[in-house]
Amino acid sequence: MEMEYKPLDIERIRKELEGTVISEVIYLETIDSTNELAKRMIEDGSAKDGMLIIAEEQTKGKGRMGRRWISKKGKNLLFSIILTPFIKKDLVFALNMAFSISFIEEMEEDFGLSAQIKWPNDIYLGGKKLSGILTEFFLKGDLLRYVIIGIGINVNWSPKDEDLLYPATSIAEELGREVEREKILVGGIKGFDRYYEDILSGRIEELYKKWNEKCVIIGKEVEVYDGEKRIKGTAIKIDRDGSLILLSNGKKRKILYGDVSLR
């Protein structure tokens, strides 16, 4: 039997995230999109570095390439983090990498689950989509002024009957029981906090290595769709700036964005 809706323990989250990159926690029952709220706050000047925006429900949850992020109220993790790192724009993908690796390591440590990354921004578990990350940013010259990292994680529910591009799963489905959302959120953000100082200093080699090791497509035959054309080839690696290096027709190609599927 499905558990009744239980709100997140925000006071616990605030207390356990003290001393991390998170400076303030905003908690909402319902919002159009945590990323959209973050952008509105940046535009009106109320955004702060380290601001964490959490919602139990999104009416217009955002995914990549204009897609929707579907979730059931009070079952999953839906949040955005605002950062003002003042790092070069070619390091923005390192923030994406850090969140992916941090939550994968959290699931391995606490639940024994072995998740993988699917370029460019998804976490997969058991061959199904578990999480998506949407990164949006504002530039000041060549430097990042604001970065919004939006994350959706299927913790205790995943969509089944929707028109999905890829099949989805949840942590609860893989474990056969529901789990505490607070533990996953806090553990993942604390993990990110450990990587963040290295990113600010431009030290991303360890992170880059881990990301490639966890990337499910490396060394495999794939097809990439960039919205206009489909490109087939062998995925060689993910570059430092987040681009996919593909061996196609005997030549290396650098793919900046797109949807990738295994052939």
C-alpha positions as CSV (number, residue, x, y, z in Angstrom):
1,M,0.0,0.0,0.0
2,E,1.3,3.4,-0.9
3,M,2.3,5.6,2.0
4,E,0.4,8.9,2.6
5,Y,2.0,12.1,1.7
6,K,4.6,13.1,4.3
7,P,6.2,16.6,4.0
8,L,9.9,16.9,4.1
9,D,11.4,17.7,7.5
10,I,12.8,21.0,6.5
11,E,14.2,21.9,10.0
12,R,16.2,18.7,9.9
13,I,17.5,19.6,6.4
14,R,18.4,23.1,7.5
15,K,20.3,21.9,10.6
16,E,22.2,19.1,8.8
17,L,23.3,21.4,5.9
18,E,24.8,24.0,8.3
19,G,28.4,24.7,7.3
20,T,27.9,23.6,3.7
21,V,27.6,25.6,0.5
22,I,23.9,26.1,1.4
23,S,23.2,29.5,2.9
24,E,19.4,29.5,2.9
25,V,16.6,26.9,2.4
26,I,13.3,27.9,0.8
27,Y,10.6,25.3,1.1
28,L,7.4,25.4,-1.0
29,E,4.5,23.0,-1.2
30,T,3.7,23.8,-4.8
31,I,5.6,25.9,-7.4
32,D,5.6,26.1,-11.2
33,S,9.3,25.2,-11.4
34,T,12.1,25.6,-8.8
35,N,14.4,26.7,-11.7
36,E,12.0,29.3,-12.9
37,L,11.6,30.7,-9.3
38,A,15.4,30.8,-9.0
39,K,15.6,32.8,-12.3
40,R,12.9,35.2,-11.1
41,M,14.8,35.8,-7.9
42,I,18.0,36.5,-9.8
43,E,16.2,39.0,-12.0
44,D,14.6,40.8,-9.0
45,G,17.8,40.9,-7.0
46,S,16.7,38.6,-4.1
47,A,18.8,35.6,-5.1
48,K,21.7,34.7,-2.8
49,D,24.7,32.4,-3.2
50,G,24.0,29.0,-1.8
51,M,20.2,29.4,-1.9
52,L,18.4,26.0,-1.9
53,I,14.8,26.0,-3.2
54,I,12.8,22.8,-2.5
55,A,9.3,22.0,-3.7
56,E,7.0,19.1,-2.9
57,E,5.3,19.6,-6.3
58,Q,6.0,21.4,-9.6
59,T,3.2,22.2,-11.9
60,K,5.6,23.0,-14.8
61,G,8.6,20.9,-13.9
62,K,11.4,21.4,-16.5
63,G,13.7,19.0,-18.2
64,R,16.2,19.4,-21.0
65,M,15.1,20.6,-24.5
66,G,11.8,21.9,-23.3
67,R,10.5,18.6,-21.9
68,R,8.5,18.2,-18.7
69,W,9.8,16.7,-15.5
70,I,7.0,14.5,-14.1
71,S,6.7,13.8,-10.4
72,K,4.0,13.0,-7.7
73,K,3.5,15.4,-4.9
74,G,5.5,14.6,-1.7
75,K,7.2,11.5,-3.1
76,N,10.4,12.7,-4.7
77,L,13.1,15.3,-4.5
78,L,12.6,18.5,-6.6
79,F,15.0,21.3,-5.9
80,S,17.3,24.0,-7.4
81,I,20.5,25.5,-6.0
82,I,21.7,29.0,-6.9
83,L,25.4,29.5,-6.9
84,T,27.6,32.5,-7.7
85,P,31.0,30.8,-8.3
86,F,32.7,33.4,-10.6
87,I,34.5,30.7,-12.4
88,K,35.1,30.5,-16.2
89,K,32.2,29.3,-18.2
90,D,34.0,26.2,-19.4
91,L,33.9,24.9,-15.9
92,V,30.1,25.0,-15.6
93,F,29.7,21.4,-16.6
94,A,32.0,20.5,-13.6
95,L,29.1,21.6,-11.3
96,N,26.8,19.2,-13.2
97,M,29.4,16.4,-12.8
98,A,29.8,17.1,-9.1
99,F,26.1,16.7,-8.4
100,S,25.8,13.6,-10.5
101,I,28.8,11.9,-8.8
102,S,27.7,13.1,-5.3
103,F,24.3,11.6,-5.5
104,I,25.6,8.4,-7.1
105,E,28.1,8.0,-4.2
106,E,25.3,8.7,-1.7
107,M,23.2,5.9,-3.1
108,E,26.1,3.5,-3.1
109,E,27.1,4.3,0.5
110,D,23.6,4.3,2.0
111,F,21.7,1.8,-0.1
112,G,24.3,-0.3,-2.0
113,L,22.8,0.8,-5.3
114,S,25.1,1.1,-8.3
115,A,23.9,3.9,-10.5
116,Q,25.5,5.3,-13.7
117,I,25.5,8.5,-15.6
118,K,24.0,8.9,-19.1
119,W,25.5,11.9,-20.9
120,P,24.8,14.7,-20.6
121,N,22.7,15.0,-17.4
122,D,20.9,11.9,-16.3
123,I,21.4,9.3,-13.6
124,Y,20.4,5.8,-14.5
125,L,19.7,2.8,-12.2
126,G,19.0,-0.7,-13.5
127,G,18.9,0.7,-17.1
128,K,16.2,3.1,-16.3
129,K,16.2,6.9,-15.6
130,L,16.3,7.9,-12.0
131,S,17.3,11.5,-12.0
132,G,17.8,14.5,-14.3
133,I,19.8,17.7,-13.9
134,L,19.1,21.0,-15.6
135,T,21.8,23.6,-15.5
136,E,21.1,27.2,-16.4
137,F,23.5,30.1,-16.0
138,F,24.1,33.8,-16.4
139,L,27.4,35.3,-17.6
140,K,29.3,38.4,-16.7
141,G,31.9,38.7,-19.4
142,D,33.6,35.3,-19.6
143,L,32.8,34.4,-16.0
144,L,29.7,32.7,-14.5
145,R,27.7,35.2,-12.5
146,Y,24.8,32.9,-11.4
147,V,24.4,29.2,-11.9
148,I,21.1,27.4,-11.3
149,I,21.4,23.6,-10.8
150,G,17.9,22.1,-11.0
151,I,17.6,18.4,-9.9
152,G,14.8,15.9,-9.9
153,I,15.3,12.5,-8.2
154,N,12.7,9.8,-8.3
155,V,12.9,8.6,-4.7
156,N,9.6,7.0,-3.8
157,W,7.7,7.2,-7.1
158,S,8.4,7.2,-10.8
159,P,6.1,7.9,-13.8
160,K,4.9,4.7,-15.6
161,D,1.9,5.6,-17.7
162,E,3.1,8.9,-19.2
163,D,4.5,9.4,-22.7
164,L,8.1,9.0,-21.6
165,L,11.1,9.1,-23.9
166,Y,12.9,6.6,-21.7
167,P,11.6,4.2,-19.0
168,A,11.9,5.5,-15.4
169,T,12.5,4.0,-12.0
170,S,12.8,5.1,-8.4
171,I,15.1,4.3,-5.4
172,A,12.0,2.7,-3.7
173,E,11.3,0.4,-6.6
174,E,14.9,-0.8,-6.7
175,L,15.0,-1.4,-3.0
176,G,11.4,-2.7,-2.6
177,R,10.7,-0.1,0.2
178,E,10.2,3.6,0.6
179,V,13.1,5.6,1.9
180,E,13.8,8.9,3.7
181,R,14.1,11.7,1.2
182,E,15.9,13.9,3.7
183,K,18.8,11.5,3.9
184,I,19.4,11.4,0.2
185,L,19.1,15.2,-0.2
186,V,21.5,16.0,2.7
187,G,24.0,13.3,1.8
188,G,24.1,14.4,-1.9
189,I,24.6,18.0,-1.1
190,K,27.3,17.3,1.5
191,G,29.0,15.3,-1.2
192,F,28.8,18.1,-3.6
193,D,30.2,20.5,-1.0
194,R,33.4,18.4,-0.9
195,Y,33.9,18.8,-4.6
196,Y,32.9,22.4,-4.9
197,E,36.2,23.9,-3.4
198,D,38.2,21.9,-6.0
199,I,36.0,23.2,-8.8
200,L,36.4,26.8,-7.7
201,S,40.2,26.2,-7.8
202,G,40.0,24.6,-11.3
203,R,41.0,21.2,-9.9
204,I,38.6,18.8,-11.6
205,E,40.7,15.9,-12.7
206,E,39.4,13.5,-10.0
207,L,35.9,14.5,-10.8
208,Y,36.4,14.2,-14.5
209,K,37.9,10.7,-14.1
210,K,35.0,9.5,-11.9
211,W,32.4,10.9,-14.3
212,N,33.9,9.1,-17.2
213,E,34.2,5.9,-15.2
214,K,30.5,6.1,-14.3
215,C,29.3,7.1,-17.7
216,V,27.3,4.2,-19.2
217,I,27.9,5.1,-22.8
218,I,31.7,5.2,-22.9
219,G,33.2,2.7,-25.3
220,K,29.8,1.8,-26.7
221,E,28.1,2.3,-30.0
222,V,25.6,5.2,-29.7
223,E,23.3,7.5,-31.7
224,V,23.1,11.2,-30.8
225,Y,20.2,13.4,-31.8
226,D,21.0,17.2,-31.6
227,G,17.5,18.3,-32.5
228,E,18.3,18.4,-36.2
229,K,20.4,15.4,-37.2
230,R,21.3,12.0,-35.9
231,I,25.0,11.0,-35.6
232,K,26.2,7.5,-35.0
233,G,29.5,6.4,-33.6
234,T,31.5,5.1,-30.7
235,A,31.5,7.2,-27.5
236,I,35.2,7.7,-26.6
237,K,35.0,10.1,-23.6
238,I,33.3,13.1,-22.0
239,D,35.6,16.1,-22.3
240,R,36.4,18.6,-19.5
241,D,33.8,21.1,-20.8
242,G,31.1,18.4,-20.9
243,S,31.1,17.7,-24.6
244,L,30.9,14.1,-25.9
245,I,33.9,12.9,-28.0
246,L,32.5,10.6,-30.6
247,L,34.4,8.5,-33.1
248,S,32.2,8.6,-36.2
249,N,33.2,7.4,-39.7
250,G,36.8,7.2,-38.6
251,K,37.0,10.8,-37.3
252,K,36.6,12.3,-33.9
253,R,33.7,14.6,-33.4
254,K,32.9,16.9,-30.5
255,I,29.2,16.9,-29.6
256,L,28.1,19.8,-27.4
257,Y,24.6,18.7,-26.6
258,G,21.9,16.2,-27.6
259,D,20.0,13.0,-26.7
260,V,22.0,9.9,-26.8
261,S,20.8,6.3,-27.1
262,L,22.7,3.0,-27.2
263,R,22.6,1.2,-30.5
